[in-house]
Amino acid sequence: MSKVALSTALMEAAKTWQKIKEGSSIDGALGQIKGEIKPAVQSLVYAVARRRVLTQWILKKLASKPPKPLLSSLLEVAFAQAVLGEKKPFTVVDQTVRAVKKDPSLANAANFANAVLRKFLREQEALVAEAMKNDEVKFNAPAWWIKKYRLIFGKDADAVLALQQKHPPLVLRVNRRRISPENYLKKLEENGIKDALRVGQDGIVLLSPRPVSDIPGFLDGEVSIQDAGSQLAAQILNPSDGMVVLDACAAPGGKTGHLLEMADVDLTAIEKDPVRAKRIGENLGRLDLKAEVRVADVGDVASWNVEKKLFDRILLDAPCSASGISRRHPDIPWLKDLSDVKSLAKTQAYLLDKMWSILAKKGRLLYAVCSVMPEEGIDQIKEFAASHLDAKLVPFKGAPEGWIRLSPHEDAPDLEFIPWVRDGFFYALFEKI
């Protein structure tokens, strides 16, 4: 940040934020930012994304008429920084006004921007207090999302929604082929990192986030970054040496790597997007692991499974609403609606059927979605079980009925790790009888 003027970063963040409000994903919009300015822009964009409704509410209160879209986005970015308090408020005002003056399309709005921002600083406490009475502001989510969560979680809904507003922890997965979790904790201590906790079977949570380059052993393949809830997938599927395994919808390869760390298996990883498929190979290369990575539509089985293989284990990490990982991706509630959830549920049912057709007898399929929506979880597997009489749900740890819904909430089932550490997931384990 020190090499980039704050005014420049603010304007670039505003342009990026504008794209996101128009429907781009955060990852997609930030992917277009290159060079040394990217970390600063990324920080500013995530700050405003986590306060989307609040900053827009404030702007409506303070501006008698809507400013130009770019100016609106810039002011929202500035409001978020002022609310955060990470930078001196008057510095934010000064640099924002400078950004306005430097842009030919906004230069005549400098006085307006200055007046709005200074009024905000004077009235900030009262404005924020008033705004927080609104549930959409409080939980930074659209009304339909909040209503849906209250239907799903009942009395716990507000706690789950509140936790989705918090920064997620940085969780590592220890590569047991290289080092044990116990020895890796010692290694962290030796490197001056003492605020680390053991979570789950292979997980380590770092209470103070840090760049990947500062994580001991990362480049050497000793650890990977993977959410604690996500790490459960390989553990539940529990492959053994010699098994033929399929990782469907595999990118970016975190679960793929974990499966290979656990056992010597013949693993095929399928990914439709060539760019994302390349990431699988890169991640496996860092871990010194091998799999057959194929670029294909996993549902079009005949196009990629020309050998007509039957698989002993299948991980179907199906496309979903991603409602369980919205704290990592605060744009998710705005990219989806209820019709998308229903459409995705149809895709999931289609893929379940296709994957079941290539599962060996007595083989096991793990259905996984990073979602808390019942249409993508319990409703989905009930319909699948009813229409596939050769499918038996298999109990696993913490899930006596063969399925489990996790959420980042204190009352969720505790599977060897602190609940707030994990994202929201749904898992169901089937065996072909």
C-alpha positions in Angstrom: 0.0 0.0 0.0 2.9 2.3 0.7 4.0 2.4 -2.9 0.5 3.2 -4.2 -1.2 6.5 -3.5 -4.4 6.0 -1.5 -6.4 8.2 -3.9 -5.3 6.0 -6.8 -6.2 2.8 -4.9 -9.6 4.2 -3.9 -10.5 5.1 -7.5 -9.4 1.7 -8.8 -11.4 0.0 -6.0 -14.4 2.1 -6.9 -14.2 1.0 -10.6 -13.9 -2.6 -9.4 -16.7 -2.2 -7.0 -18.9 -0.8 -9.7 -18.4 -4.0 -11.8 -19.3 -6.1 -8.8 -22.5 -4.2 -8.2 -23.3 -4.7 -11.9 -23.1 -8.5 -11.5 -19.5 -9.5 -11.7 -18.1 -11.8 -9.0 -15.5 -10.4 -6.7 -12.9 -12.9 -8.0 -13.8 -12.1 -11.6 -13.5 -8.3 -11.0 -10.3 -8.5 -9.0 -8.8 -10.9 -11.5 -8.6 -8.0 -13.9 -6.4 -6.0 -11.5 -2.6 -6.4 -12.1 0.6 -5.2 -10.5 1.5 -3.7 -7.2 -1.8 -2.0 -6.7 -3.8 -5.2 -6.5 -3.3 -5.9 -2.7 -4.6 -2.4 -1.8 -7.5 -2.6 -4.2 -8.4 -6.1 -2.9 -8.4 -4.9 0.7 -10.6 -1.9 -0.2 -13.1 -4.0 -2.3 -13.5 -6.7 0.4 -14.1 -4.0 3.0 -16.9 -2.4 1.1 -18.4 -5.8 0.0 -18.7 -6.7 3.7 -20.6 -3.4 4.3 -22.5 -3.3 1.0 -25.9 -2.5 2.4 -24.7 -0.1 5.1 -22.7 2.0 2.7 -25.5 2.2 0.2 -27.9 3.1 3.0 -25.6 5.9 4.2 -25.3 7.3 0.7 -29.1 7.5 0.2 -29.4 9.3 3.6 -26.7 11.9 2.8 -27.2 12.5 -0.9 -30.4 14.4 -2.0 -30.2 12.6 -5.4 -28.2 9.6 -6.6 -24.7 10.6 -7.8 -23.1 9.2 -10.9 -22.5 5.4 -10.6 -18.7 5.7 -10.4 -19.0 8.5 -7.7 -21.5 6.4 -5.8 -19.1 3.5 -5.8 -16.2 5.7 -4.7 -18.2 7.2 -1.8 -19.3 3.7 -0.7 -15.6 2.6 -0.7 -14.7 5.6 1.4 -17.6 5.1 3.8 -16.5 1.5 4.4 -12.9 2.7 5.3 -14.3 5.3 7.7 -16.5 2.8 9.4 -13.6 0.4 9.7 -11.4 3.0 11.3 -8.2 1.5 9.9 -7.3 4.8 8.3 -7.6 8.3 9.8 -11.1 9.6 8.8 -9.9 12.9 7.5 -7.2 11.1 5.4 -10.0 9.1 3.8 -11.9 12.3 3.0 -8.8 14.0 1.6 -7.7 11.1 -0.6 -11.2 10.5 -1.8 -11.7 14.1 -2.9 -8.3 13.9 -4.6 -9.4 10.8 -6.5 -12.6 12.7 -7.6 -10.5 15.7 -8.8 -8.1 13.5 -10.8 -10.9 11.8 -12.8 -12.1 14.0 -15.7 -15.6 12.6 -15.5 -16.0 13.5 -11.8 -13.9 16.6 -11.4 -16.9 18.9 -11.0 -18.3 16.8 -8.2 -15.3 17.4 -5.8 -17.2 19.9 -3.6 -20.2 17.6 -3.4 -18.0 14.6 -2.4 -16.2 16.6 0.2 -19.5 17.8 1.7 -21.0 14.4 1.8 -18.0 12.8 3.4 -17.6 15.5 6.0 -21.2 15.3 6.9 -20.8 11.5 7.3 -17.9 12.0 9.7 -20.0 14.4 11.8 -23.0 12.1 11.9 -21.4 8.7 11.6 -22.3 7.3 15.0 -25.9 8.2 14.8 -26.2 7.1 11.1 -24.7 3.7 11.7 -26.8 3.1 14.8 -29.9 3.9 12.9 -28.9 1.8 9.9 -28.2 -1.2 12.1 -31.8 -1.4 13.1 -32.4 -2.7 9.6 -31.8 -6.5 9.2 -30.5 -6.2 5.7 -27.9 -3.7 6.9 -27.1 -5.7 10.0 -26.5 -8.9 8.2 -25.4 -7.5 4.8 -27.7 -9.6 2.9 -30.9 -9.2 0.8 -34.3 -9.8 2.4 -34.9 -13.2 0.7 -31.6 -14.5 2.0 -32.4 -13.5 5.6 -35.9 -15.0 5.4 -34.5 -18.3 4.0 -31.9 -18.5 6.8 -34.6 -18.0 9.4 -36.7 -20.8 7.9 -33.6 -23.1 7.9 -32.0 -22.3 11.3 -34.9 -21.0 13.4 -33.8 -19.4 16.6 -30.1 -19.8 15.6 -30.5 -18.0 12.3 -29.4 -14.5 13.5 -26.2 -16.1 15.1 -25.4 -17.9 11.8 -26.0 -14.7 9.8 -23.8 -12.7 12.2 -21.0 -15.2 11.9 -21.1 -14.9 8.1 -20.1 -11.2 8.5 -16.9 -12.1 10.3 -13.6 -12.6 8.6 -13.0 -16.4 8.3 -9.9 -17.9 9.9 -6.9 -19.1 7.9 -6.9 -22.9 8.1 -4.0 -25.1 6.9 -4.2 -28.8 6.0 -1.0 -30.7 7.0 0.4 -33.0 4.4 1.0 -36.2 6.5 3.2 -37.6 3.8 5.7 -34.8 4.6 5.1 -33.9 8.3 2.8 -34.7 11.2 0.4 -32.1 12.6 2.3 -32.2 15.9 5.6 -31.6 14.3 4.2 -28.9 12.1 3.0 -27.1 15.2 6.5 -27.3 16.6 7.8 -25.9 13.3 5.4 -22.9 13.6 6.7 -22.2 17.1 10.3 -22.4 15.9 9.3 -19.7 13.3 7.8 -17.4 15.9 4.2 -18.4 15.1 2.7 -19.2 18.5 -1.0 -18.5 17.9 -1.9 -21.7 16.1 -4.4 -24.3 17.1 -4.9 -27.9 16.1 -8.3 -28.4 14.4 -9.7 -31.8 13.2 -7.6 -34.6 11.9 -5.1 -32.7 9.7 -6.0 -29.0 10.3 -4.1 -26.1 11.9 -5.8 -22.7 12.3 -3.7 -19.6 12.4 -5.3 -17.0 14.5 -3.2 -14.2 12.9 -3.6 -14.4 9.1 -0.5 -13.9 7.0 0.6 -14.1 3.4 1.1 -17.5 1.9 4.8 -16.6 1.4 5.1 -16.3 5.2 3.7 -19.7 6.0 6.5 -22.1 6.8 6.7 -25.2 4.6 3.9 -24.1 2.2 6.1 -23.9 -0.9 7.7 -27.2 0.0 4.2 -28.9 0.1 4.1 -29.5 3.8 0.8 -27.7 4.1 -2.1 -26.4 2.0 -4.8 -23.8 2.7 -8.1 -25.5 3.1 -11.1 -24.7 5.3 -11.7 -27.2 8.2 -15.2 -28.1 6.9 -13.8 -28.8 3.5 -11.1 -31.1 4.9 -13.8 -33.4 6.1 -14.6 -34.6 2.6 -11.5 -36.8 2.1 -11.8 -38.0 5.7 -15.4 -39.1 5.3 -14.7 -40.8 1.9 -11.7 -42.5 3.5 -9.9 -44.1 0.5 -7.6 -47.0 0.8 -4.4 -47.9 -1.1 -5.2 -49.3 -4.6 -8.7 -47.9 -4.9 -9.9 -46.3 -8.2 -11.1 -42.9 -7.2 -13.0 -40.1 -9.0 -12.9 -36.5 -7.9 -15.7 -34.9 -10.0 -15.8 -31.1 -10.3 -12.4 -31.1 -8.8 -11.0 -27.6 -9.1 -9.0 -26.0 -7.6 -7.8 -29.4 -6.3 -7.8 -29.0 -2.5 -9.8 -32.1 -1.9 -8.0 -33.9 -4.7 -4.7 -33.3 -2.9 -6.1 -34.4 0.4 -7.4 -37.7 -1.0 -3.9 -38.4 -2.5 -2.2 -37.5 0.8 -4.4 -40.1 2.6 -3.8 -43.1 0.3 -2.0 -44.4 -2.8 -5.0 -44.4 -5.2 -5.6 -44.3 -8.9 -7.3 -40.9 -9.0 -9.0 -39.2 -11.9 -9.9 -35.5 -11.4 -12.5 -33.9 -13.8 -12.9 -30.1 -14.3 -14.8 -28.4 -17.1 -12.9 -25.1 -17.1 -9.3 -25.4 -18.6 -8.0 -22.6 -16.5 -9.3 -24.1 -13.3 -8.1 -27.6 -14.4 -4.6 -26.1 -14.7 -4.8 -25.0 -11.1 -5.4 -28.6 -10.0 -2.1 -29.6 -11.7 -0.2 -26.8 -10.1 -1.5 -27.6 -6.6 -0.7 -31.3 -7.0 2.8 -30.4 -8.4 3.5 -28.4 -5.2 2.5 -31.4 -3.1 4.5 -33.8 -5.4 1.3 -35.8 -6.0 0.0 -37.3 -9.2 -3.5 -37.7 -10.7 -5.0 -37.9 -14.1 -6.6 -34.5 -14.7 -9.1 -34.3 -17.5 -10.8 -31.3 -18.9 -14.4 -32.4 -19.5 -18.0 -32.0 -18.6 -18.2 -34.6 -15.8 -21.9 -35.2 -16.6 -21.0 -36.3 -20.1 -19.6 -39.5 -18.9 -19.1 -41.1 -22.3 -16.8 -38.2 -23.4 -14.2 -38.7 -20.7 -14.7 -42.2 -19.4 -13.9 -44.0 -22.6 -12.4 -46.9 -20.6 -15.8 -47.4 -19.0 -14.1 -47.4 -15.5 -16.1 -48.2 -12.4 -14.9 -46.3 -9.4 -14.5 -47.6 -5.8 -14.9 -44.0 -4.4 -16.4 -40.9 -5.9 -16.4 -37.4 -4.5 -19.1 -35.3 -6.1 -18.4 -31.8 -4.9 -21.4 -30.5 -6.9 -22.0 -26.9 -8.2 -24.2 -25.1 -5.7 -25.3 -21.8 -4.3 -22.2 -21.6 -2.2 -24.3 -20.2 0.7 -22.0 -21.9 3.2 -19.0 -19.9 2.2 -20.4 -16.4 1.9 -18.2 -15.1 4.7 -15.2 -15.8 2.3 -17.2 -14.5 -0.7 -19.5 -11.7 0.5 -20.8 -11.2 -3.0 -22.6 -14.6 -3.0 -25.9 -13.4 -1.6 -26.2 -10.9 -4.4 -25.2 -13.3 -7.2 -27.9 -15.8 -6.4 -31.6 -15.9 -5.8 -34.2 -18.7 -5.0 -34.6 -19.5 -8.7 -30.9 -20.2 -8.9 -31.0 -22.5 -5.9 -33.8 -24.5 -7.6 -31.9 -24.6 -10.9 -28.7 -25.8 -9.2 -30.7 -28.5 -7.4 -31.7 -29.9 -10.8 -28.0 -29.9 -11.9 -27.0 -31.7 -8.7 -29.7 -34.4 -9.1 -28.5 -34.9 -12.7 -24.8 -35.3 -11.6 -25.7 -37.6 -8.8 -27.5 -39.9 -11.2 -24.6 -39.8 -13.7 -21.9 -40.5 -11.0 -24.0 -43.3 -9.5 -23.9 -45.1 -12.9 -20.1 -45.4 -12.8 -19.8 -46.4 -9.1 -18.7 -49.9 -8.5 -20.9 -52.3 -6.4 -20.1 -51.8 -2.7 -18.4 -48.5 -3.8 -19.1 -45.3 -2.0 -20.1 -41.9 -3.2 -19.8 -38.7 -1.1 -22.2 -36.0 -2.1 -20.8 -32.6 -1.0 -22.0 -29.0 -1.4 -20.7 -25.8 0.3 -24.3 -24.9 0.9 -26.8 -24.8 3.9 -29.9 -24.7 1.6 -32.1 -27.8 2.2 -33.0 -28.0 -1.6 -29.3 -28.7 -2.2 -28.8 -30.9 0.9 -31.3 -33.0 2.8 -34.1 -32.6 0.2 -31.7 -33.6 -2.5 -30.5 -36.8 -0.9 -33.9 -37.9 0.2 -35.1 -37.7 -3.4 -32.0 -39.5 -4.6 -32.4 -42.3 -2.1 -36.1 -42.7 -3.0 -35.3 -43.1 -6.7 -32.2 -45.4 -6.3 -33.1 -48.5 -4.3 -29.5 -49.7 -4.5 -28.3 -46.7 -2.6 -27.7 -47.0 1.2 -26.7 -44.0 3.4 -23.6 -44.9 5.4 -23.1 -43.5 8.9 -19.9 -41.6 9.6 -18.4 -39.8 12.6 -20.8 -37.1 13.8 -23.5 -38.3 11.3 -25.3 -41.4 12.5 -27.8 -41.1 9.6 -25.2 -40.8 6.9 -25.5 -37.1 6.3 -24.6 -33.9 8.1 -25.1 -30.1 7.6 -22.4 -27.9 9.0 -22.6 -24.2 9.6 -20.1 -21.8 11.2 -22.1 -21.7 14.4 -21.6 -22.6 18.0 -24.5 -25.1 18.1 -23.4 -27.1 15.0 -22.2 -30.6 15.7 -18.6 -30.5 16.9 -16.4 -32.8 14.9 -13.0 -32.4 16.6 -12.7 -28.8 15.9 -14.1 -25.4 17.0 -17.3 -24.7 15.1 -16.5 -21.1 14.2 -13.5 -22.4 12.3 -15.4 -24.1 9.6 -17.5 -23.0 6.7 -21.0 -24.3 5.9 -21.1 -27.7 4.2 -23.5 -30.5 3.5 -22.2 -34.1 3.2 -24.0 -37.4 2.5 -22.3 -40.7 2.1 -23.9 -43.4 0.0 -22.9 -47.1 -0.7 -24.0 -49.0 -3.7 -25.6 -52.3 -2.5 
